[in-house]
Amino acid sequence: MTRSATGRRLRGALVGYGFIGAQGHVQAYLKRRDVEIVAVADVCPARRALVAAQLPGAALYASSDELFAAEAARLDFVDVSTPPCDHAAIAHRALDLGLHVLCEKPLATRAADARALVEHAVAARRVVFPCHNYKHAPVVTAIGDVLRSGRIGPVRSATLSTFRTTHAKGVAEWSPDWRRDVRLSGGGIAMDHGSHTFYLTFEWLGAWPTAVTAKMGYAEPERWSSEDNVSAVLTFPTGSAHVHLTWTAGVRKVIYTVHGANGAITVDDDELQVAVRRPGEVVAWDVERRTIASDWMDASHTRWFNAMFDEFLGAIESGDHAGRELRDAYRCIEIIEAAYASSAEGCREMALATPMPAGLPRTR
């Protein structure tokens, strides 16, 4: 029996009190009765000064090392919400101390580091769970429902476009443009939005891809060291996915399409359309249209967080230390790393799907 199964609240610590930590994670935690955040670490004094208004009982620390030294014995898990450059190191330290880990995407900034974290989770018998929250957007869960119904038949291809007018801004008290500094972010929009895009393709095509071809674009190379635009093609055993990510769009929006043998699903933010070919017809479809409020304009995605946390809690209770979500997170970093290499080598196709660590399933 895990400690969470005893009926008491899980005690967690938040490392990184930036926008997503404060406005996304904590706002969602405050709506739950099965978890409490008892400690917060942030390198910025001005951010630490804001914690008391939201979490009046939380202990405050200037670093994760200070927090772990003082609090590890009374914690169940740590929530890693720092910039990506620190994700792996903090997660490894938490595992060393016997704590479960909830980690913002991307899991790490290099595939080797992500692989090491998967192996450590298995060895430590503690859960590492990535924040793959896009799959909990209501309109995305509706896509899954349609696919499971079999209405459009086997999926052959998908397109995923994420339009943003700029990079997501960090908090004013620390570094609003940290996503533009590759030392902190690990990369540009590929590193920031690639995970959200790629794990959805895994769901819809029911596998991990075997190859990627990518092209990166830099709108202001004299100003920023990270890419603004990514176009990529993922090759799957049964089809393909075409991906476009941009920070230079004229509007904030997501547009997804999923194409099956008998029809297709189209999503334009909250608007869902399902077209199913009429039996015996070539160019005639029955079309269903629905509006499913999903809060795409709310960058904190608080509404999606609690369904994801339910899965994290379930993994702790079942002992699923390196489950599908973690393995998907590793694959996301593998794809992102290969996409950068593809672009650097004239859009050359890069093979994917290196073996999983020993003892883990090698397929999805």
C-alpha atoms as a printed R data frame, in Angstrom:
    type eleno elety resid chain resno       x      y       z
1   ATOM     1    CA   MET     A     1   0.000  0.000   0.000
2   ATOM     2    CA   THR     A     2   1.325  3.433  -0.904
3   ATOM     3    CA   ARG     A     3   1.092  6.317   1.485
4   ATOM     4    CA   SER     A     4  -1.548  7.915  -0.733
5   ATOM     5    CA   ALA     A     5  -3.771  4.876  -0.198
6   ATOM     6    CA   THR     A     6  -3.973  5.507   3.547
7   ATOM     7    CA   GLY     A     7  -6.563  8.228   3.091
8   ATOM     8    CA   ARG     A     8  -4.402 11.147   4.156
9   ATOM     9    CA   ARG     A     9  -3.362 13.940   1.860
10  ATOM    10    CA   LEU     A    10  -0.286 13.574  -0.282
11  ATOM    11    CA   ARG     A    11   2.322 16.139   0.724
12  ATOM    12    CA   GLY     A    12   4.059 17.825  -2.168
13  ATOM    13    CA   ALA     A    13   6.701 20.457  -2.813
14  ATOM    14    CA   LEU     A    14   6.717 22.787  -5.787
15  ATOM    15    CA   VAL     A    15  10.085 23.679  -7.310
16  ATOM    16    CA   GLY     A    16   9.656 26.688  -9.583
17  ATOM    17    CA   TYR     A    17   7.025 29.278  -8.707
18  ATOM    18    CA   GLY     A    18   6.727 30.808 -12.161
19  ATOM    19    CA   PHE     A    19   3.632 31.277 -14.299
20  ATOM    20    CA   ILE     A    20   2.725 27.626 -14.852
21  ATOM    21    CA   GLY     A    21   3.579 26.662 -11.285
22  ATOM    22    CA   ALA     A    22   1.544 29.417  -9.656
23  ATOM    23    CA   GLN     A    23  -1.301 29.909 -12.137
24  ATOM    24    CA   GLY     A    24  -1.581 26.349 -13.409
25  ATOM    25    CA   HIS     A    25  -0.450 23.763 -10.883
26  ATOM    26    CA   VAL     A    26  -1.141 25.493  -7.566
27  ATOM    27    CA   GLN     A    27  -4.520 26.818  -8.659
28  ATOM    28    CA   ALA     A    28  -5.515 23.239  -9.462
29  ATOM    29    CA   TYR     A    29  -4.021 21.779  -6.263
30  ATOM    30    CA   LEU     A    30  -6.096 24.202  -4.218
31  ATOM    31    CA   LYS     A    31  -9.256 22.592  -5.614
32  ATOM    32    CA   ARG     A    32  -8.230 19.124  -4.388
33  ATOM    33    CA   ARG     A    33  -8.681 17.423  -1.028
34  ATOM    34    CA   ASP     A    34  -6.114 14.665  -1.578
35  ATOM    35    CA   VAL     A    35  -2.984 16.827  -1.875
36  ATOM    36    CA   GLU     A    36  -1.343 19.775  -0.141
37  ATOM    37    CA   ILE     A    37   1.697 21.781  -1.171
38  ATOM    38    CA   VAL     A    38   3.771 22.211   1.988
39  ATOM    39    CA   ALA     A    39   6.933 23.770   0.525
40  ATOM    40    CA   VAL     A    40   7.985 25.930  -2.403
41  ATOM    41    CA   ALA     A    41  11.426 26.659  -3.819
42  ATOM    42    CA   ASP     A    42  12.238 29.441  -6.262
43  ATOM    43    CA   VAL     A    43  15.513 31.200  -7.050
44  ATOM    44    CA   CYS     A    44  13.798 34.609  -7.296
45  ATOM    45    CA   PRO     A    45  13.185 36.472  -3.994
46  ATOM    46    CA   ALA     A    46  10.360 38.495  -5.542
47  ATOM    47    CA   ARG     A    47   8.557 35.311  -6.549
48  ATOM    48    CA   ARG     A    48   9.013 33.765  -3.109
49  ATOM    49    CA   ALA     A    49   7.457 36.879  -1.607
50  ATOM    50    CA   LEU     A    50   4.249 36.133  -3.521
51  ATOM    51    CA   VAL     A    51   3.796 32.566  -2.299
52  ATOM    52    CA   ALA     A    52   2.195 33.404   1.060
53  ATOM    53    CA   ALA     A    53  -0.879 34.948  -0.567
54  ATOM    54    CA   GLN     A    54  -1.635 31.679  -2.355
55  ATOM    55    CA   LEU     A    55  -0.103 29.101   0.002
56  ATOM    56    CA   PRO     A    56   0.043 30.755   3.435
57  ATOM    57    CA   GLY     A    57   1.346 27.663   5.225
58  ATOM    58    CA   ALA     A    58   4.092 26.684   2.778
59  ATOM    59    CA   ALA     A    59   7.751 26.757   3.784
60  ATOM    60    CA   LEU     A    60   9.927 28.792   1.409
61  ATOM    61    CA   TYR     A    61  13.391 28.004   0.058
62  ATOM    62    CA   ALA     A    62  15.805 29.665  -2.353
63  ATOM    63    CA   SER     A    63  16.836 26.411  -4.048
64  ATOM    64    CA   SER     A    64  15.725 22.823  -4.520
65  ATOM    65    CA   ASP     A    65  18.776 21.674  -2.550
66  ATOM    66    CA   GLU     A    66  17.690 23.713   0.477
67  ATOM    67    CA   LEU     A    67  14.143 22.420   0.154
68  ATOM    68    CA   PHE     A    68  15.192 18.774  -0.066
69  ATOM    69    CA   ALA     A    69  17.571 19.099   2.877
70  ATOM    70    CA   ALA     A    70  14.818 20.475   5.108
71  ATOM    71    CA   GLU     A    71  11.653 18.829   3.793
72  ATOM    72    CA   ALA     A    72  12.378 15.481   2.117
73  ATOM    73    CA   ALA     A    73  11.400 13.407   5.167
74  ATOM    74    CA   ARG     A    74   7.841 14.745   5.192
75  ATOM    75    CA   LEU     A    75   7.198 14.762   1.431
76  ATOM    76    CA   ASP     A    76   5.497 12.278  -0.886
77  ATOM    77    CA   PHE     A    77   6.287 13.968  -4.183
78  ATOM    78    CA   VAL     A    78   7.922 16.946  -5.846
79  ATOM    79    CA   ASP     A    79   6.396 18.987  -8.667
80  ATOM    80    CA   VAL     A    80   9.163 20.229 -11.000
81  ATOM    81    CA   SER     A    81   8.014 23.432 -12.722
82  ATOM    82    CA   THR     A    82  11.345 25.100 -13.454
83  ATOM    83    CA   PRO     A    83  12.728 25.861 -16.917
84  ATOM    84    CA   PRO     A    84  13.680 22.634 -18.728
85  ATOM    85    CA   CYS     A    85  17.424 22.923 -18.117
86  ATOM    86    CA   ASP     A    86  16.896 21.820 -14.496
87  ATOM    87    CA   HIS     A    87  14.171 19.194 -14.889
88  ATOM    88    CA   ALA     A    88  16.352 16.093 -14.993
89  ATOM    89    CA   ALA     A    89  18.717 17.072 -12.168
90  ATOM    90    CA   ILE     A    90  15.895 17.931  -9.755
91  ATOM    91    CA   ALA     A    91  13.974 14.777 -10.659
92  ATOM    92    CA   HIS     A    92  17.037 12.591 -10.089
93  ATOM    93    CA   ARG     A    93  17.598 14.175  -6.675
94  ATOM    94    CA   ALA     A    94  13.969 13.562  -5.728
95  ATOM    95    CA   LEU     A    95  14.207  9.921  -6.766
96  ATOM    96    CA   ASP     A    96  17.385  9.526  -4.704
97  ATOM    97    CA   LEU     A    97  15.347 10.700  -1.702
98  ATOM    98    CA   GLY     A    98  12.508  8.250  -2.354
99  ATOM    99    CA   LEU     A    99  10.039 10.817  -3.709
100 ATOM   100    CA   HIS     A   100   7.662 10.569  -6.628
101 ATOM   101    CA   VAL     A   101   8.036 13.203  -9.355
102 ATOM   102    CA   LEU     A   102   5.560 15.216 -11.402
103 ATOM   103    CA   CYS     A   103   7.575 17.016 -14.076
104 ATOM   104    CA   GLU     A   104   6.661 19.755 -16.519
105 ATOM   105    CA   LYS     A   105   7.417 19.080 -20.168
106 ATOM   106    CA   PRO     A   106   9.847 18.493 -21.686
107 ATOM   107    CA   LEU     A   107  11.140 15.780 -19.383
108 ATOM   108    CA   ALA     A   108  14.730 16.779 -20.215
109 ATOM   109    CA   THR     A   109  16.522 18.692 -22.963
110 ATOM   110    CA   ARG     A   110  18.482 15.681 -24.275
111 ATOM   111    CA   ALA     A   111  17.344 12.167 -25.079
112 ATOM   112    CA   ALA     A   112  20.200 10.634 -23.077
113 ATOM   113    CA   ASP     A   113  19.080 12.538 -19.980
114 ATOM   114    CA   ALA     A   114  15.459 11.474 -20.476
115 ATOM   115    CA   ARG     A   115  16.531  7.850 -20.861
116 ATOM   116    CA   ALA     A   116  18.565  8.027 -17.648
117 ATOM   117    CA   LEU     A   117  15.520  9.356 -15.823
118 ATOM   118    CA   VAL     A   118  13.366  6.459 -17.059
119 ATOM   119    CA   GLU     A   119  16.016  3.999 -15.843
120 ATOM   120    CA   HIS     A   120  16.263  5.772 -12.473
121 ATOM   121    CA   ALA     A   121  12.489  5.652 -11.955
122 ATOM   122    CA   VAL     A   122  12.560  1.893 -12.499
123 ATOM   123    CA   ALA     A   123  15.527  1.385 -10.166
124 ATOM   124    CA   ALA     A   124  14.115  3.661  -7.431
125 ATOM   125    CA   ARG     A   125  10.600  2.222  -7.755
126 ATOM   126    CA   ARG     A   126   9.169  5.726  -7.719
127 ATOM   127    CA   VAL     A   127   6.859  7.351 -10.268
128 ATOM   128    CA   VAL     A   128   8.116  9.961 -12.707
129 ATOM   129    CA   PHE     A   129   5.089 11.439 -14.453
130 ATOM   130    CA   PRO     A   130   5.269 14.116 -17.189
131 ATOM   131    CA   CYS     A   131   2.772 16.964 -17.510
132 ATOM   132    CA   HIS     A   132   1.151 15.859 -20.754
133 ATOM   133    CA   ASN     A   133  -1.886 17.995 -20.105
134 ATOM   134    CA   TYR     A   134  -3.037 18.639 -23.684
135 ATOM   135    CA   LYS     A   135  -4.545 15.155 -23.853
136 ATOM   136    CA   HIS     A   136  -6.929 16.292 -21.078
137 ATOM   137    CA   ALA     A   137  -8.335 19.246 -23.023
138 ATOM   138    CA   PRO     A   138 -12.047 18.409 -23.394
139 ATOM   139    CA   VAL     A   139 -12.033 18.653 -27.178
140 ATOM   140    CA   VAL     A   140  -8.982 16.359 -27.343
141 ATOM   141    CA   THR     A   141 -10.659 13.770 -25.122
142 ATOM   142    CA   ALA     A   142 -13.585 13.944 -27.546
143 ATOM   143    CA   ILE     A   143 -11.222 13.012 -30.399
144 ATOM   144    CA   GLY     A   144 -10.225  9.939 -28.419
145 ATOM   145    CA   ASP     A   145 -13.861  8.994 -27.898
146 ATOM   146    CA   VAL     A   146 -14.538  9.165 -31.642
147 ATOM   147    CA   LEU     A   147 -11.472  7.092 -32.483
148 ATOM   148    CA   ARG     A   148 -12.367  4.416 -29.933
149 ATOM   149    CA   SER     A   149 -15.889  4.228 -31.391
150 ATOM   150    CA   GLY     A   150 -14.418  3.129 -34.723
151 ATOM   151    CA   ARG     A   151 -16.600  5.568 -36.659
152 ATOM   152    CA   ILE     A   152 -13.852  6.883 -38.935
153 ATOM   153    CA   GLY     A   153 -11.985  3.589 -39.208
154 ATOM   154    CA   PRO     A   154  -8.244  2.983 -38.841
155 ATOM   155    CA   VAL     A   155  -6.233  6.231 -38.666
156 ATOM   156    CA   ARG     A   156  -3.994  6.835 -41.670
157 ATOM   157    CA   SER     A   157  -2.720 10.359 -41.078
158 ATOM   158    CA   ALA     A   158  -2.968 13.427 -38.865
159 ATOM   159    CA   THR     A   159  -2.068 17.090 -39.068
160 ATOM   160    CA   LEU     A   160  -1.329 19.190 -36.003
161 ATOM   161    CA   SER     A   161  -0.848 22.950 -36.203
162 ATOM   162    CA   THR     A   162  -0.169 25.125 -33.163
163 ATOM   163    CA   PHE     A   163  -0.272 28.854 -33.868
164 ATOM   164    CA   ARG     A   164   1.122 31.367 -31.390
165 ATOM   165    CA   THR     A   165   1.800 35.056 -31.973
166 ATOM   166    CA   THR     A   166   4.870 35.043 -29.698
167 ATOM   167    CA   HIS     A   167   6.713 32.800 -27.275
168 ATOM   168    CA   ALA     A   168   4.981 32.229 -23.948
169 ATOM   169    CA   LYS     A   169   6.127 34.911 -21.554
170 ATOM   170    CA   GLY     A   170   7.591 34.108 -18.170
171 ATOM   171    CA   VAL     A   171   6.908 36.088 -15.007
172 ATOM   172    CA   ALA     A   172   7.974 39.729 -14.883
173 ATOM   173    CA   GLU     A   173   9.816 39.269 -11.568
174 ATOM   174    CA   TRP     A   174  12.370 36.875 -13.039
175 ATOM   175    CA   SER     A   175  12.968 36.460 -16.810
176 ATOM   176    CA   PRO     A   176   9.992 36.974 -19.128
177 ATOM   177    CA   ASP     A   177  11.938 35.778 -22.184
178 ATOM   178    CA   TRP     A   178  13.639 32.707 -20.707
179 ATOM   179    CA   ARG     A   179  12.153 30.491 -23.439
180 ATOM   180    CA   ARG     A   180  14.406 32.370 -25.878
181 ATOM   181    CA   ASP     A   181  17.578 31.457 -23.983
182 ATOM   182    CA   VAL     A   182  18.595 27.945 -25.047
183 ATOM   183    CA   ARG     A   183  20.738 27.593 -21.909
184 ATOM   184    CA   LEU     A   184  17.481 27.606 -19.929
185 ATOM   185    CA   SER     A   185  14.928 26.278 -22.406
186 ATOM   186    CA   GLY     A   186  17.002 23.807 -24.391
187 ATOM   187    CA   GLY     A   187  15.510 25.187 -27.602
188 ATOM   188    CA   GLY     A   188  12.671 27.192 -29.077
189 ATOM   189    CA   ILE     A   189   9.159 26.194 -30.046
190 ATOM   190    CA   ALA     A   190  10.195 22.611 -30.811
191 ATOM   191    CA   MET     A   191  11.273 22.175 -27.202
192 ATOM   192    CA   ASP     A   192   8.339 24.174 -25.822
193 ATOM   193    CA   HIS     A   193   5.440 22.708 -27.845
194 ATOM   194    CA   GLY     A   194   6.943 19.635 -29.450
195 ATOM   195    CA   SER     A   195   6.041 17.318 -26.580
196 ATOM   196    CA   HIS     A   196   2.370 18.363 -26.571
197 ATOM   197    CA   THR     A   197   2.181 17.750 -30.299
198 ATOM   198    CA   PHE     A   198   4.089 14.497 -30.496
199 ATOM   199    CA   TYR     A   199   2.382 12.636 -27.663
200 ATOM   200    CA   LEU     A   200  -0.971 13.361 -29.297
201 ATOM   201    CA   THR     A   201   0.261 11.738 -32.515
202 ATOM   202    CA   PHE     A   202   1.214  8.640 -30.496
203 ATOM   203    CA   GLU     A   203  -2.355  8.451 -29.189
204 ATOM   204    CA   TRP     A   204  -4.016  8.925 -32.543
205 ATOM   205    CA   LEU     A   205  -1.824  6.652 -34.652
206 ATOM   206    CA   GLY     A   206  -1.459  4.092 -31.870
207 ATOM   207    CA   ALA     A   207   2.321  3.777 -32.043
208 ATOM   208    CA   TRP     A   208   5.629  5.588 -31.830
209 ATOM   209    CA   PRO     A   209   7.045  6.996 -35.073
210 ATOM   210    CA   THR     A   210   9.977  5.380 -36.846
211 ATOM   211    CA   ALA     A   211  11.436  8.470 -38.553
212 ATOM   212    CA   VAL     A   212  11.246 12.264 -38.623
213 ATOM   213    CA   THR     A   213  12.072 14.938 -41.180
214 ATOM   214    CA   ALA     A   214  12.098 18.559 -40.005
215 ATOM   215    CA   LYS     A   215  12.863 22.141 -40.965
216 ATOM   216    CA   MET     A   216  13.389 24.943 -38.447
217 ATOM   217    CA   GLY     A   217  12.896 28.663 -39.063
218 ATOM   218    CA   TYR     A   218  14.469 31.589 -37.202
219 ATOM   219    CA   ALA     A   219  12.492 34.818 -37.595
220 ATOM   220    CA   GLU     A   220  14.947 37.055 -35.687
221 ATOM   221    CA   PRO     A   221  18.315 35.241 -35.499
222 ATOM   222    CA   GLU     A   222  20.081 38.467 -34.604
223 ATOM   223    CA   ARG     A   223  17.880 38.782 -31.501
224 ATOM   224    CA   TRP     A   224  17.011 35.240 -30.393
225 ATOM   225    CA   SER     A   225  19.051 32.042 -30.329
226 ATOM   226    CA   SER     A   226  16.019 29.741 -30.580
227 ATOM   227    CA   GLU     A   227  13.759 28.771 -33.478
228 ATOM   228    CA   ASP     A   228  10.298 30.279 -34.030
229 ATOM   229    CA   ASN     A   229   8.936 27.825 -36.583
230 ATOM   230    CA   VAL     A   230   9.023 24.063 -37.066
231 ATOM   231    CA   SER     A   231   7.612 21.958 -39.873
232 ATOM   232    CA   ALA     A   232   8.017 18.207 -39.484
233 ATOM   233    CA   VAL     A   233   6.791 14.917 -40.892
234 ATOM   234    CA   LEU     A   234   6.633 11.873 -38.626
235 ATOM   235    CA   THR     A   235   6.558  8.429 -40.240
236 ATOM   236    CA   PHE     A   236   4.529  5.792 -38.390
237 ATOM   237    CA   PRO     A   237   4.128  2.066 -39.093
238 ATOM   238    CA   THR     A   238   0.589  2.687 -40.394
239 ATOM   239    CA   GLY     A   239   0.681  6.299 -41.599
240 ATOM   240    CA   SER     A   240   2.130  9.750 -41.033
241 ATOM   241    CA   ALA     A   241   1.686 12.964 -39.080
242 ATOM   242    CA   HIS     A   242   2.419 16.457 -40.385
243 ATOM   243    CA   VAL     A   243   3.294 19.038 -37.740
244 ATOM   244    CA   HIS     A   244   3.534 22.830 -37.876
245 ATOM   245    CA   LEU     A   245   4.498 24.878 -34.827
246 ATOM   246    CA   THR     A   246   4.959 28.651 -34.895
247 ATOM   247    CA   TRP     A   247   5.554 31.625 -32.646
248 ATOM   248    CA   THR     A   248   5.062 34.051 -35.547
249 ATOM   249    CA   ALA     A   249   1.379 33.491 -36.404
250 ATOM   250    CA   GLY     A   250  -1.250 36.189 -36.756
251 ATOM   251    CA   VAL     A   251  -3.581 34.469 -34.296
252 ATOM   252    CA   ARG     A   252  -3.436 32.087 -31.330
253 ATOM   253    CA   LYS     A   253  -5.085 28.832 -32.368
254 ATOM   254    CA   VAL     A   254  -4.818 25.050 -32.641
255 ATOM   255    CA   ILE     A   255  -6.033 23.148 -35.697
256 ATOM   256    CA   TYR     A   256  -5.942 19.361 -35.701
257 ATOM   257    CA   THR     A   257  -7.165 16.834 -38.257
258 ATOM   258    CA   VAL     A   258  -7.269 13.053 -37.935
259 ATOM   259    CA   HIS     A   259  -7.977 11.055 -41.088
260 ATOM   260    CA   GLY     A   260  -9.288  7.503 -41.046
261 ATOM   261    CA   ALA     A   261 -10.294  5.017 -43.713
262 ATOM   262    CA   ASN     A   262 -13.965  5.986 -43.378
263 ATOM   263    CA   GLY     A   263 -13.894  9.638 -42.354
264 ATOM   264    CA   ALA     A   264 -12.095 12.396 -40.529
265 ATOM   265    CA   ILE     A   265 -12.078 14.553 -37.418
266 ATOM   266    CA   THR     A   266 -11.310 18.275 -37.582
267 ATOM   267    CA   VAL     A   267 -10.677 20.492 -34.556
268 ATOM   268    CA   ASP     A   268 -10.425 24.273 -34.709
269 ATOM   269    CA   ASP     A   269  -9.929 25.310 -31.071
270 ATOM   270    CA   ASP     A   270 -13.300 24.427 -29.481
271 ATOM   271    CA   GLU     A   271 -15.020 23.439 -32.729
272 ATOM   272    CA   LEU     A   272 -15.155 19.699 -33.427
273 ATOM   273    CA   GLN     A   273 -16.341 18.254 -36.734
274 ATOM   274    CA   VAL     A   274 -16.687 14.532 -37.428
275 ATOM   275    CA   ALA     A   275 -17.300 13.491 -41.041
276 ATOM   276    CA   VAL     A   276 -18.172  9.830 -41.711
277 ATOM   277    CA   ARG     A   277 -18.454  8.541 -45.267
278 ATOM   278    CA   ARG     A   278 -21.877  7.191 -46.146
279 ATOM   279    CA   PRO     A   279 -21.863  3.476 -46.955
280 ATOM   280    CA   GLY     A   280 -21.390  2.874 -50.658
281 ATOM   281    CA   GLU     A   281 -20.694  6.560 -51.372
282 ATOM   282    CA   VAL     A   282 -17.451  8.100 -52.647
283 ATOM   283    CA   VAL     A   283 -18.053 11.824 -52.076
284 ATOM   284    CA   ALA     A   284 -20.826 11.953 -49.481
285 ATOM   285    CA   TRP     A   285 -20.386 12.225 -45.724
286 ATOM   286    CA   ASP     A   286 -22.582 12.531 -42.665
287 ATOM   287    CA   VAL     A   287 -21.206 15.459 -40.677
288 ATOM   288    CA   GLU     A   288 -21.546 16.115 -36.958
289 ATOM   289    CA   ARG     A   289 -20.496 19.451 -35.493
290 ATOM   290    CA   ARG     A   290 -20.049 20.257 -31.824
291 ATOM   291    CA   THR     A   291 -18.620 23.085 -29.737
292 ATOM   292    CA   ILE     A   292 -16.653 21.787 -26.743
293 ATOM   293    CA   ALA     A   293 -15.382 24.537 -24.441
294 ATOM   294    CA   SER     A   294 -11.724 23.758 -23.751
295 ATOM   295    CA   ASP     A   295 -10.134 27.021 -22.538
296 ATOM   296    CA   TRP     A   296  -7.452 27.142 -25.230
297 ATOM   297    CA   MET     A   297  -6.905 30.845 -24.583
298 ATOM   298    CA   ASP     A   298  -6.053 30.192 -20.925
299 ATOM   299    CA   ALA     A   299  -2.292 29.551 -21.017
300 ATOM   300    CA   SER     A   300  -2.326 28.163 -17.457
301 ATOM   301    CA   HIS     A   301  -4.495 25.188 -18.523
302 ATOM   302    CA   THR     A   302  -5.624 24.821 -14.909
303 ATOM   303    CA   ARG     A   303  -8.813 23.080 -15.976
304 ATOM   304    CA   TRP     A   304  -6.820 20.254 -17.581
305 ATOM   305    CA   PHE     A   305  -4.460 19.741 -14.657
306 ATOM   306    CA   ASN     A   306  -6.625 17.764 -12.249
307 ATOM   307    CA   ALA     A   307  -7.442 14.975 -14.697
308 ATOM   308    CA   MET     A   308  -3.709 14.634 -15.266
309 ATOM   309    CA   PHE     A   309  -3.042 14.623 -11.518
310 ATOM   310    CA   ASP     A   310  -5.614 11.851 -11.091
311 ATOM   311    CA   GLU     A   311  -3.476  9.746 -13.429
312 ATOM   312    CA   PHE     A   312  -0.316 10.623 -11.486
313 ATOM   313    CA   LEU     A   313  -2.022  9.575  -8.259
314 ATOM   314    CA   GLY     A   314  -3.220  6.377  -9.904
315 ATOM   315    CA   ALA     A   315   0.322  5.555 -11.027
316 ATOM   316    CA   ILE     A   316   1.580  6.021  -7.445
317 ATOM   317    CA   GLU     A   317  -1.141  3.777  -6.035
318 ATOM   318    CA   SER     A   318  -0.606  1.050  -8.638
319 ATOM   319    CA   GLY     A   319   3.208  1.194  -8.567
320 ATOM   320    CA   ASP     A   320   3.430  2.065 -12.291
321 ATOM   321    CA   HIS     A   321   6.834  3.720 -11.899
322 ATOM   322    CA   ALA     A   322   7.736  4.053 -15.568
323 ATOM   323    CA   GLY     A   323   4.404  3.831 -17.312
324 ATOM   324    CA   ARG     A   324   3.266  4.784 -20.778
325 ATOM   325    CA   GLU     A   325   3.277  8.511 -20.023
326 ATOM   326    CA   LEU     A   326   6.957  8.451 -19.027
327 ATOM   327    CA   ARG     A   327   7.923  6.311 -22.000
328 ATOM   328    CA   ASP     A   328   6.018  8.704 -24.279
329 ATOM   329    CA   ALA     A   329   7.917 11.618 -22.708
330 ATOM   330    CA   TYR     A   330  11.210  9.919 -23.514
331 ATOM   331    CA   ARG     A   331  10.096  9.386 -27.109
332 ATOM   332    CA   CYS     A   332   9.111 13.065 -27.372
333 ATOM   333    CA   ILE     A   333  12.640 14.152 -26.488
334 ATOM   334    CA   GLU     A   334  14.086 11.629 -28.923
335 ATOM   335    CA   ILE     A   335  11.943 13.159 -31.697
336 ATOM   336    CA   ILE     A   336  12.791 16.752 -30.746
337 ATOM   337    CA   GLU     A   337  16.515 15.971 -30.720
338 ATOM   338    CA   ALA     A   338  16.272 14.190 -34.072
339 ATOM   339    CA   ALA     A   339  14.236 17.076 -35.527
340 ATOM   340    CA   TYR     A   340  16.998 19.534 -34.688
341 ATOM   341    CA   ALA     A   341  19.528 17.204 -36.311
342 ATOM   342    CA   SER     A   342  17.329 16.789 -39.395
343 ATOM   343    CA   SER     A   343  17.008 20.533 -39.895
344 ATOM   344    CA   ALA     A   344  20.751 21.053 -39.412
345 ATOM   345    CA   GLU     A   345  21.471 18.439 -42.093
346 ATOM   346    CA   GLY     A   346  19.273 19.865 -44.832
347 ATOM   347    CA   CYS     A   347  16.025 18.211 -43.710
348 ATOM   348    CA   ARG     A   348  17.473 14.704 -43.900
349 ATOM   349    CA   GLU     A   349  15.193 11.947 -42.619
350 ATOM   350    CA   MET     A   350  16.291 10.678 -39.204
351 ATOM   351    CA   ALA     A   351  15.508  7.203 -37.918
352 ATOM   352    CA   LEU     A   352  13.841  6.925 -34.514
353 ATOM   353    CA   ALA     A   353  12.712  4.278 -32.020
354 ATOM   354    CA   THR     A   354  15.911  3.287 -30.260
355 ATOM   355    CA   PRO     A   355  15.351  0.417 -27.792
356 ATOM   356    CA   MET     A   356  13.688  1.117 -24.463
357 ATOM   357    CA   PRO     A   357  15.688  0.528 -21.273
358 ATOM   358    CA   ALA     A   358  15.852 -3.107 -20.249
359 ATOM   359    CA   GLY     A   359  12.676 -4.472 -18.700
360 ATOM   360    CA   LEU     A   360  10.321 -1.930 -20.290
361 ATOM   361    CA   PRO     A   361   7.901 -2.539 -23.164
362 ATOM   362    CA   ARG     A   362   9.537 -1.799 -26.505
363 ATOM   363    CA   THR     A   363   6.302 -0.840 -28.213
364 ATOM   364    CA   ARG     A   364   3.419  1.350 -27.293
